[in-house]
Amino acid sequence: MVMDNTSNASFTISSLVGWLFGLLALLIGVVNTFWGNDPGFGIFIIVLSLAFFPPVNSFIKEKTGFSIPRIVKWLLGFFILWASLGVGELFDKIDLMMASF
């Protein structure tokens, strides 16, 4: 029996990247929800961050029969970063968060 280690390694790296970016996007959403001027935007980012978590992808694939394409995740990740860092002034909100502690 021959095992294909490249597909397992690829899956592991893909899964790890999904978890890391999902957590980053989730934290961005939390900061925007509680320290931003638009909590609805923060909740929107939190909901979008769910697309990156592997268990959510498995759930969506199980229920609908298809998974979120990789290009859609790339575009979604770009949008989250652009909206939070460029337009959303994330660093100012982090400063507000740190001042409140």
Backbone hydrogen bonds, N-H to C=O, Kabsch-Sander energy under -0.5 kcal/mol:
donor,donor_aa,acceptor,acceptor_aa,energy
5,N,3,M,-1.0
8,N,4,D,-1.1
9,A,5,N,-2.5
10,S,6,T,-2.4
11,F,7,S,-2.4
12,T,8,N,-2.4
13,I,9,A,-2.6
14,S,10,S,-2.7
15,S,11,F,-2.7
16,L,12,T,-2.6
17,V,13,I,-2.7
18,G,14,S,-2.2
19,W,15,S,-2.5
20,L,16,L,-2.7
21,F,17,V,-2.8
22,G,18,G,-2.3
23,L,19,W,-2.5
24,L,20,L,-2.3
25,A,21,F,-2.8
26,L,22,G,-2.3
27,L,23,L,-2.6
28,I,24,L,-2.3
29,G,25,A,-2.3
30,V,26,L,-2.2
31,V,27,L,-2.5
32,N,28,I,-2.4
33,T,29,G,-2.0
34,F,30,V,-2.3
35,W,31,V,-2.5
36,G,32,N,-0.7
41,F,38,D,-0.8
42,G,38,D,-1.4
43,I,39,P,-2.3
44,F,40,G,-2.1
45,I,41,F,-2.3
46,I,42,G,-2.2
47,V,43,I,-2.4
48,L,44,F,-2.3
49,S,45,I,-2.2
50,L,46,I,-0.8
50,L,47,V,-0.8
51,A,48,L,-1.5
52,F,49,S,-1.7
53,F,50,L,-0.9
56,V,53,F,-0.6
57,N,53,F,-2.0
58,S,54,P,-2.5
59,F,55,P,-2.2
60,I,56,V,-2.7
61,K,57,N,-2.5
62,E,58,S,-2.4
63,K,59,F,-2.5
64,T,60,I,-2.9
65,G,60,I,-0.6
65,G,61,K,-1.6
73,K,69,P,-1.7
74,W,70,R,-2.3
75,L,71,I,-2.4
76,L,72,V,-2.6
77,G,73,K,-2.8
78,F,74,W,-2.5
79,F,75,L,-2.4
80,I,76,L,-2.5
81,L,77,G,-2.4
82,W,78,F,-2.9
83,A,79,F,-3.1
84,S,80,I,-2.0
85,L,81,L,-2.8
86,G,81,L,-0.6
86,G,82,W,-1.5
87,V,82,W,-1.6
88,G,83,A,-2.0
90,L,84,S,-1.8
93,K,89,E,-1.6
94,I,90,L,-2.3
95,D,91,F,-2.0
96,L,92,D,-2.0
97,M,93,K,-2.4
98,M,94,I,-2.7
99,A,95,D,-2.0
100,S,96,L,-1.4
101,F,97,M,-0.6
101,F,98,M,-0.7
